[in-house]
Amino acid sequence: MAWSLPDLVRRSADRAGDHPAVRSAGQQWTYAELAARAEDMAMLLLDHGLDRGDRVAIYMRRGFDSMAAINGVMLAGGAYVPLDSAAPPDRLAAVLADCDVHHVVVSPEHRDGLRQVLKSWSQVDLVVGAGPDDGLPVALAVPWPAVDGYRSGAPIDVWVIEDDLALIFYTSGTTGKPKGVAHRHRSMLANVEWALDEFGIDAADRVPHLTSHHFDLSWFEMYATPAAGATMVIVPETHLRFPPDLAELVAAERVTTWCSVPSVLVSLVQRGDLAERDLGALRLVLFAGERFPAKHLRSLMAAMPHPRYVNMYGTTETHIAAFWPVPTLDSDEPLPIGQACRHVNLGIVTPDGTMATGDETGELVIRGPSLMDGYWNLPERTTQALRPETFAPRCQTVAYHTGDLVRRRPDGAIEIIGRGDRRVKIRGNLVDLDEVEAVLLTHDGVAEAAAYLVDDDTAPARIESGVRRKPGCTVTGPQLRIHVARLLPPPAVPDVVEVLDDLPRTGSGKMARAELRSLIAERTAARRGAASAIPAASVNEILRAVLVDEFGRDPAAAAEQDLVASGAIDSITIVRLVAEIEQRWGVSVPNTEFVVTNFSSLETMSALVERLTNDGGRTDAEPHRS
């Protein structure tokens, strides 16, 4: 096995340099080309002051350049910090400050966003991917054309080993402070080795790159693929919003191995017109990050009966730790997480601190080489999460405490019962409900707030909330969604915020959360029943109005330009758009349809909005025929 993550690419380049490594839109890089470009990036960073262990921010869409950049950072001995491009600028600046970033690699479409981030963090010395004319407040900006061929054959004299820091994934954190999960090369390599052995991935496989770099599930696409010498197929962001395009891409590229969160697969089976595609090359479907409603999984397995389906479980702190090959489903019971991966041990700790026997319920704890190194700059939180546990007599070792309450079924598979805290999984992201409530309470018009998880078989897991407004205040639910979007990442924005004069109470005056949930469900259903379809012309009108109001854009120009490249569309703009639709027509549009903000034009965006609104905003509608 390799000693470091970039060594996976170099070994495949040595074995079969002409084999396709990355494909996108009819273009491709071979492994030899990917390795060369990673070396160019590494030498550039070394020449401009990167030291071993320095953190480098990656502010990019997934693509050819991002793969070269990430491998180049690690090849130079650095650790990469992937940024969530949909997060508010102040939050990204907090990430850069927390891990003391002085080098940033950026895509052209994120230069304007980076300019906003650097207003709050002024310690960046080098930006790769921008030029002197871009006006960034940094000492040196190196455009992309200057990267290609930079090393000029010079050797890279850095020995990167498994104990070096490789990356830091930032989660939402609590009380507004992002929390960095630091991993060394060995933790990711342990997971990669397990995946290759368990699933038989080899050079003939073609793997779609669906997952954003800042999400830990991206490990499979980014590292298991080159470890096997397989071909990675970049999936454009817009394809994730238009399932027929995604299904067509999977068919055209003869994709064999899939890994994503369940919500992408639910969208694919509902609206991807799978019966019209030739997906016979697909042999393996892996999913993780959230619960997969059994009825939707049954529909997927009926539409594509030939692949092997596997439910995987893991956390940002551990990578994948458990898996369960899915048999024929004959009930709507939640899927178990299954058994431990070969490279880890799972334990169930009961409330009295002992390991569970039989079907006792307790907290899931995980040990093994794939554990994180710790939380960056948070030693107390690290100590709380990584604690000694006795897995066997005279065998005490450090284990990660997940917070998930589990029990073992009679067949030996582990199933999740719930959580012992207020953190929930939304599209694979851990969101703290207490933090959502705290942010809602920062609005001047809110006196009290409650947030809760809705996780049923009708749609992917989502957050809803109810608030008690202050007397005389006229704040609306859509306005409060915008407020949350300005302060928290997209997964933490509630799909529904119901504004009430008072919240349901128990006899003792406490908030009645179960009654609140029922009340909001009734009101949401009533709004959907009364909603009417929105003409496409009205959608375009709203889009232009939001762009002009938010950014001062010329409506005529906005209709023609690439909205992403111009910086016109971000997560707040999307929430504003949805809020305007809700206020005008009473249509509830789920956040799951708008978590990716990379729309290429008003035309593609209005087409999506028209479909959603004409479906009444439902995510459980019949498959859409385009």
C-alpha positions in Angstrom: 0.0 0.0 0.0 1.1 3.6 -0.6 2.7 5.7 2.2 0.7 8.8 1.4 -2.5 9.8 -0.6 -0.6 11.5 -3.5 1.5 8.4 -3.8 -1.7 6.6 -5.0 -1.7 8.8 -8.2 2.1 8.4 -8.7 1.9 4.6 -8.4 -0.9 4.4 -11.0 1.1 6.7 -13.3 4.0 4.4 -13.0 1.9 1.3 -13.7 -0.2 2.7 -16.5 0.5 6.3 -17.3 -1.7 6.3 -20.4 -4.8 5.1 -18.6 -7.5 7.7 -18.1 -7.5 9.2 -14.6 -10.1 11.9 -14.8 -12.8 12.5 -17.4 -15.2 15.5 -17.9 -17.3 16.7 -20.7 -15.5 14.6 -23.3 -12.0 15.6 -22.1 -9.6 13.6 -20.0 -6.3 13.5 -18.2 -4.2 10.3 -18.1 -2.5 9.3 -14.9 0.8 10.6 -16.2 -0.8 14.0 -16.9 -2.5 14.2 -13.5 0.8 13.2 -11.7 2.7 15.9 -13.7 0.2 18.6 -12.9 0.2 17.7 -9.2 4.0 18.0 -9.2 3.7 21.4 -10.9 1.4 22.6 -8.1 3.6 21.1 -5.4 6.8 22.8 -6.7 5.0 26.2 -7.0 3.8 26.0 -3.4 7.3 24.9 -2.2 8.9 27.8 -4.1 6.5 30.2 -2.4 7.0 29.3 1.2 4.9 26.3 1.9 6.4 24.3 4.9 5.7 20.8 6.0 2.3 20.7 7.7 1.1 24.1 6.5 -2.6 24.3 5.6 -3.7 25.3 2.1 -7.3 26.2 1.5 -9.0 24.7 -1.6 -11.8 27.0 -2.8 -12.8 25.1 -5.9 -15.4 23.0 -7.7 -14.5 19.4 -8.3 -12.7 19.1 -11.6 -9.3 18.6 -13.3 -7.6 21.5 -11.6 -9.0 20.7 -8.1 -7.6 17.1 -8.4 -4.2 18.4 -9.4 -4.3 21.1 -6.6 -5.3 18.7 -3.8 -2.7 16.1 -4.7 -0.1 18.8 -5.2 -0.7 20.3 -1.8 -0.2 16.9 -0.1 2.8 16.1 -2.4 4.5 19.2 -1.1 3.9 18.1 2.5 1.0 20.4 3.2 -2.5 19.6 4.3 -5.5 20.8 2.3 -8.6 22.5 3.8 -11.6 22.2 1.4 -14.0 25.1 1.7 -17.7 24.9 1.3 -18.4 27.4 -1.5 -22.0 27.7 -0.3 -21.1 28.8 3.2 -21.3 32.5 4.2 -18.0 34.5 3.7 -17.6 35.2 7.4 -17.8 31.5 8.2 -15.1 30.7 5.6 -12.9 33.5 7.0 -13.3 31.8 10.4 -12.0 28.6 8.9 -9.0 30.2 7.4 -8.2 32.0 10.7 -8.7 28.8 12.8 -6.1 26.8 10.8 -3.9 29.8 10.0 -4.1 29.6 6.2 -1.6 31.6 4.2 -2.0 29.8 0.8 -5.3 29.5 -1.2 -6.1 27.7 -4.4 -9.2 29.1 -6.1 -11.4 28.4 -9.1 -12.2 31.3 -11.4 -15.9 31.3 -10.4 -14.9 31.7 -6.7 -12.6 34.7 -7.0 -15.3 37.2 -6.1 -16.3 35.0 -3.1 -12.6 34.8 -2.0 -12.4 38.6 -2.2 -15.3 38.8 0.4 -13.6 36.2 2.6 -10.3 38.0 2.6 -12.0 41.1 4.0 -12.1 39.2 7.3 -8.9 37.3 7.0 -5.9 39.3 5.7 -3.1 36.8 6.3 -3.2 35.1 2.9 0.2 35.6 1.1 -0.4 33.5 -2.1 -3.5 32.8 -4.2 -3.1 30.2 -7.0 -5.8 30.5 -9.7 -6.0 34.3 -9.8 -4.0 37.0 -11.5 -2.7 40.4 -10.5 -5.6 42.0 -12.3 -8.2 40.3 -10.1 -7.5 42.8 -7.3 -7.2 40.3 -4.4 -5.5 41.8 -1.3 -2.5 39.3 -1.4 1.2 39.6 -2.0 1.2 37.3 -4.9 -1.5 35.9 -7.3 -0.5 33.2 -9.8 -3.0 32.5 -12.6 -3.7 28.9 -13.8 -1.7 29.1 -17.1 1.4 29.7 -15.0 1.0 26.5 -13.1 1.1 24.1 -16.0 4.7 23.1 -16.6 6.0 25.0 -13.5 8.3 22.4 -12.1 10.4 22.2 -15.3 11.6 18.7 -14.4 12.9 19.7 -11.0 12.6 16.9 -8.4 10.4 17.4 -5.4 12.5 16.8 -2.4 9.8 16.1 0.2 9.3 12.8 1.8 5.6 12.5 2.8 4.7 9.6 5.1 1.6 8.2 6.7 2.0 10.2 9.9 1.9 13.6 8.1 -1.2 15.7 8.4 -3.2 15.3 5.1 -6.4 17.3 5.5 -8.9 19.1 7.7 -12.6 18.7 7.2 -14.6 21.5 8.8 -18.0 20.7 10.2 -20.7 23.2 11.2 -19.5 23.2 14.8 -21.5 24.7 17.7 -22.3 28.3 18.7 -21.1 29.5 15.3 -17.5 28.3 15.5 -16.5 25.9 12.8 -14.8 22.7 14.0 -11.9 21.2 12.1 -11.5 17.4 11.9 -7.9 16.6 11.2 -6.8 13.4 9.5 -3.3 12.1 8.8 -2.6 10.1 5.6 -2.8 6.7 7.4 -6.5 7.2 8.4 -7.6 7.7 4.8 -5.3 5.0 3.5 -6.8 2.4 5.9 -10.3 3.1 4.5 -9.0 3.0 0.9 -7.4 -0.4 1.4 -10.5 -1.8 3.0 -12.7 -0.5 0.1 -10.5 -2.0 -2.6 -10.5 -5.4 -1.0 -14.2 -5.5 0.0 -15.6 -4.2 -3.3 -13.0 -5.5 -5.8 -12.4 -2.1 -7.4 -9.9 -2.2 -10.3 -8.6 -0.3 -13.3 -11.6 -1.2 -15.4 -14.0 0.7 -13.1 -15.4 4.1 -13.8 -16.4 6.1 -10.7 -18.5 9.3 -10.8 -17.1 12.2 -8.7 -20.4 13.4 -7.2 -19.3 14.7 -3.8 -18.0 18.1 -3.0 -14.4 18.2 -1.7 -15.5 19.6 1.7 -17.7 16.6 2.5 -15.8 13.6 3.9 -17.6 11.0 1.8 -15.5 12.3 -1.1 -12.7 10.1 0.1 -14.0 7.2 -1.9 -14.1 9.0 -5.3 -10.9 10.9 -4.7 -8.6 8.1 -3.3 -10.1 4.7 -3.8 -10.3 5.5 -7.5 -6.6 6.3 -8.1 -5.6 3.5 -5.7 -7.2 1.0 -8.1 -6.0 2.9 -11.2 -9.7 3.4 -12.1 -11.2 6.3 -14.0 -12.9 9.2 -12.2 -15.8 10.9 -14.1 -16.5 14.4 -12.9 -20.2 15.1 -12.5 -21.1 18.8 -13.2 -23.0 20.5 -10.3 -26.0 21.2 -12.5 -26.5 17.5 -13.2 -27.2 16.9 -9.5 -30.1 19.3 -9.8 -31.4 17.7 -13.1 -31.6 13.9 -12.6 -32.3 13.1 -16.3 -29.0 14.7 -17.2 -27.3 12.8 -14.4 -28.8 9.5 -15.5 -27.8 10.2 -19.1 -24.2 10.9 -18.0 -24.0 7.7 -16.0 -25.2 5.8 -19.0 -22.9 7.6 -21.5 -19.8 7.2 -19.4 -20.5 3.5 -18.6 -20.2 4.1 -14.9 -19.6 0.9 -12.9 -19.2 2.0 -9.3 -21.4 4.6 -7.5 -21.0 6.3 -4.1 -23.2 9.1 -2.8 -25.6 10.3 -0.1 -29.1 8.6 -0.5 -30.8 11.9 -1.4 -29.0 12.0 -4.8 -30.2 8.4 -5.5 -33.8 9.3 -4.4 -33.8 12.2 -6.8 -32.4 9.9 -9.5 -35.1 7.2 -9.2 -37.9 9.7 -8.9 -37.0 12.0 -11.8 -34.1 10.4 -13.7 -36.2 8.5 -16.2 -34.1 5.4 -15.5 -36.3 3.1 -17.7 -35.1 5.1 -20.7 -31.3 4.7 -19.9 -28.9 1.9 -20.4 -27.3 1.6 -17.0 -26.2 -2.0 -17.4 -22.5 -1.2 -16.7 -23.4 -0.2 -13.1 -22.4 -3.1 -10.8 -22.0 -1.5 -7.4 -24.1 1.2 -5.6 -22.7 2.5 -2.3 -24.5 5.1 -0.1 -23.8 6.7 3.2 -24.4 9.9 5.2 -28.1 9.7 6.0 -31.0 7.3 6.3 -32.2 5.8 3.0 -36.0 5.5 3.2 -36.8 1.8 2.4 -39.6 2.6 0.0 -37.3 4.7 -2.2 -34.5 2.2 -2.0 -37.0 -0.5 -3.1 -38.0 1.6 -6.1 -34.3 2.1 -7.0 -33.6 -1.6 -6.7 -36.6 -2.4 -8.9 -35.5 0.1 -11.6 -31.9 -1.2 -11.5 -32.0 -4.8 -10.1 -28.5 -5.8 -11.3 -26.0 -3.8 -9.1 -24.9 -4.8 -5.6 -26.3 -2.3 -3.0 -24.4 -1.5 0.2 -25.4 0.8 3.0 -22.3 2.3 4.7 -22.0 4.1 8.0 -19.3 6.5 9.2 -18.6 9.9 10.6 -16.2 12.7 9.6 -14.1 11.6 12.5 -13.8 7.9 11.5 -14.6 7.6 7.7 -16.6 4.5 6.9 -16.7 2.1 9.9 -19.6 -0.2 9.1 -21.4 -1.6 6.1 -24.5 -3.7 5.3 -25.0 -5.4 1.9 -28.7 -4.8 1.2 -30.8 -7.9 0.5 -34.3 -8.0 -1.0 -36.3 -5.5 1.0 -39.7 -6.6 2.2 -40.5 -4.0 4.8 -40.2 -0.3 5.6 -38.0 -0.9 8.6 -34.9 1.4 8.7 -31.8 -0.2 7.3 -29.2 -1.3 9.8 -25.6 -0.1 9.6 -24.5 -3.7 9.6 -21.1 -5.0 10.7 -17.7 -3.5 11.3 -15.4 -2.9 8.4 -12.3 -5.1 8.6 -10.0 -2.3 9.7 -12.0 -1.1 12.7 -13.7 -2.4 15.9 -17.2 -1.4 17.0 -18.3 -1.3 20.6 -21.6 -0.5 22.3 -21.1 1.2 25.6 -24.1 1.1 28.0 -25.0 3.9 30.4 -23.1 2.2 33.2 -19.9 2.3 31.1 -19.6 -1.4 30.2 -19.7 -3.0 26.8 -23.2 -4.2 25.8 -24.1 -7.8 25.5 -27.0 -9.2 23.6 -29.5 -6.5 22.4 -28.6 -3.8 25.0 -28.8 -0.2 23.8 -25.8 2.0 24.2 -23.5 4.5 22.5 -21.6 3.3 19.4 -17.8 3.7 19.8 -15.2 3.1 17.1 -11.5 2.3 17.2 -9.0 1.6 14.5 -6.4 3.3 12.2 -9.0 5.4 10.4 -9.7 7.6 13.4 -9.1 11.3 13.2 -6.0 12.8 14.7 -8.3 15.2 16.7 -10.2 18.4 16.4 -8.0 21.3 15.2 -7.1 23.7 18.0 -9.8 22.1 20.3 -7.9 19.9 22.7 -10.8 19.7 25.2 -13.3 18.6 22.5 -10.7 16.0 21.3 -10.4 14.6 24.8 -14.1 14.3 25.1 -14.5 12.5 21.8 -11.5 10.2 21.9 -11.6 8.3 25.2 -10.2 5.0 26.4 -12.5 2.0 26.2 -12.0 -1.7 27.0 -13.0 -3.7 24.0 -11.7 -7.0 25.4 -10.0 -8.2 28.6 -6.7 -6.4 29.1 -7.3 -4.5 25.9 -8.0 -0.8 26.6 -7.5 1.5 23.6 -8.7 5.0 22.5 -12.1 5.0 20.7 -14.2 7.7 19.2 -17.6 8.2 20.9 -20.1 8.8 18.1 -23.1 10.0 20.1 -25.3 7.5 18.1 -27.4 5.2 20.2 -27.5 1.7 18.8 -28.3 -2.0 19.5 -27.4 -5.3 18.0 -30.1 -7.2 16.2 -30.5 -11.0 16.5 -28.7 -11.5 13.2 -25.7 -9.5 14.5 -26.2 -6.4 12.5 -26.1 -3.1 14.4 -29.0 -0.7 14.0 -29.2 3.0 15.0 -31.9 3.9 17.6 -31.2 7.7 17.7 -28.7 10.1 19.2 -27.8 11.0 22.7 -27.4 14.7 21.8 -29.1 17.3 19.6 -27.0 16.8 16.5 -28.7 15.4 13.4 -27.6 14.2 9.9 -28.7 16.3 6.9 -27.4 15.1 3.6 -24.4 13.6 5.4 -23.7 16.8 7.4 -23.9 16.9 11.2 -26.1 19.9 12.2 -26.5 21.0 15.8 -30.2 21.8 16.4 -29.3 24.0 19.4 -27.1 26.1 17.0 -30.0 26.5 14.6 -32.2 27.7 17.5 -29.5 30.0 18.7 -29.2 31.7 15.3 -32.9 32.1 15.0 -32.9 33.8 18.4 -30.4 36.4 17.2 -33.1 37.9 15.0 -34.7 41.0 16.6 -38.2 39.7 15.9 -37.9 36.3 17.5 -38.6 35.6 21.2 -38.5 31.8 21.2 -37.4 29.1 18.8 -37.6 25.4 18.4 -35.9 23.3 15.7 -36.4 19.6 15.1 -35.6 16.8 12.6 -38.1 15.4 10.2 -36.9 12.0 9.0 -39.7 9.9 7.4 -40.3 8.0 4.2 -41.8 10.9 2.3 -38.5 12.8 1.6 -34.9 13.1 2.7 -34.2 14.2 6.3 -34.8 17.9 6.8 -35.0 20.5 9.5 -38.1 22.4 10.4 -38.6 25.0 13.1 -41.2 27.1 14.8 -40.7 30.5 16.4 -42.6 32.8 18.7 -42.4 36.3 17.4 -42.1 39.3 19.6 -45.3 41.4 20.0 -45.8 43.8 17.1 -43.2 42.1 14.9 -44.1 41.1 11.3 -41.2 38.9 10.5 -42.0 36.0 8.1 -40.8 32.4 7.9 -39.0 33.0 4.6 -37.2 36.1 6.0 -36.0 33.9 8.9 -34.7 31.3 6.5 -32.7 34.1 4.8 -31.4 35.1 8.3 -30.1 31.6 9.1 -28.6 31.3 5.6 -26.5 34.3 6.2 -24.9 32.8 9.3 -24.9 29.0 8.8 -24.1 26.5 6.0 -27.0 25.4 3.7 -27.6 22.0 5.5 -28.5 24.0 8.7 -31.1 26.2 7.0 -34.6 24.9 8.0 -36.9 23.8 5.1 -39.8 25.4 7.0 -39.9 28.2 9.6 -43.4 28.7 11.0 -44.0 32.0 12.8 -46.5 31.8 15.6 -47.9 34.2 18.2 -47.2 31.5 20.8 -45.8 28.0 20.8 -47.8 25.0 22.0 -47.4 24.4 25.7 -47.7 21.6 28.2 -49.7 21.9 31.4 -46.6 23.1 33.2 -45.9 25.8 30.6 -43.0 24.0 28.8 -42.8 24.0 25.0 -44.8 21.0 23.6 -42.4 20.0 20.8 -44.6 17.1 19.6 -47.6 19.3 19.3 -45.5 22.0 17.5 -44.4 19.5 14.9 -48.0 18.3 14.2 -49.2 21.9 14.0 -46.4 22.8 11.4 -47.1 19.7 9.4 -50.8 20.6 9.2 -50.1 24.2 8.1 -47.5 23.1 5.5 -49.9 20.6 4.0 -52.6 23.2 3.8 -50.3 25.6 2.0 -49.3 23.0 -0.5 -52.9 22.1 -1.2 -53.7 25.8 -1.9 -50.6 26.4 -4.0 -50.9 27.2 -7.7 -48.5 26.7 -10.6 -46.2 29.6 -11.4 -45.8 30.7 -15.0 -42.2 30.5 -16.3 -42.3 34.3 -17.1 -43.0 35.0 -13.4 -40.1 32.8 -12.4 -37.8 34.8 -14.6 -39.2 38.0 -13.2 -38.5 36.9 -9.7 -35.0 35.8 -10.5 -34.1 39.1 -12.1 -35.6 41.1 -9.2 -33.6 39.1 -6.7 -30.3 39.5 -8.6 -30.9 43.3 -9.0 -31.9 43.8 -5.4 -29.1 41.7 -3.9 -26.2 42.5 -6.2 -27.2 45.5 -8.3 -27.0 43.5 -11.5 -28.4 44.6 -14.8 -31.3 42.3 -15.5 -30.6 42.1 -19.2 -26.9 41.2 -18.6 -27.9 38.7 -15.8 -30.0 36.8 -18.3 -27.0 36.2 -20.6 -24.0 35.8 -18.3 -22.8 32.7 -16.5 -24.2 33.4 -13.0 -21.7 31.3 -11.2 -18.6 32.7 -12.9 -19.9 36.2 -12.2 -20.5 35.5 -8.6 -24.2 36.4 -8.9 -25.5 33.2 -7.4 -24.7 32.1 -3.8 -26.5 30.3 -1.1 -28.2 33.5 0.2 -29.4 34.4 -3.2 -31.0 30.9 -3.5 -32.8 31.2 -0.2 -34.0 34.7 -1.1 -35.4 33.3 -4.4 -37.2 30.5 -2.6 -38.5 32.9 0.1 -39.9 35.2 -2.6 -41.6 32.3 -4.3 -43.1 31.1 -1.0 -44.3 34.6 -0.1 -46.0 35.2 -3.5 -47.5 31.8 -4.1 -47.5 29.9 -0.9 -45.4 27.1 -2.4 -43.0 25.2 -0.1 -39.8 24.5 -1.9 -37.4 22.0 -0.1 -33.8 23.0 0.6 -32.7 19.7 -0.9 -33.4 21.1 -4.4 -31.2 24.1 -3.8 -28.2 22.8 -1.8 -25.9 23.2 -4.8 -25.7 26.8 -6.0 -24.0 26.3 -9.3 -26.6 27.2 -11.9 -25.2 28.1 -15.3 -27.9 30.6 -16.3 -31.3 32.0 -15.6 -32.7 29.5 -18.1 -31.5 26.5 -16.2 -32.5 28.0 -12.8 -36.0 29.0 -13.9 -36.5 25.5 -15.5 -35.8 23.9 -12.1 -38.0 26.4 -10.2 -40.9 25.9 -12.7 -40.8 22.2 -12.1 -40.7 22.4 -8.4 -43.4 24.9 -8.1 -45.7 23.1 -10.5 -45.2 20.0 -8.4 -46.2 22.0 -5.3 -42.7 21.8 -4.0 -43.1 18.1 -3.2 -40.1 15.8 -3.2 -42.2 12.6 -3.3 -43.8 13.5 -6.7 -43.9 11.0 -9.5 -40.8 11.0 -11.7 -40.7 14.1 -13.9 -40.6 13.5 -17.6 -38.6 16.0 -19.5 
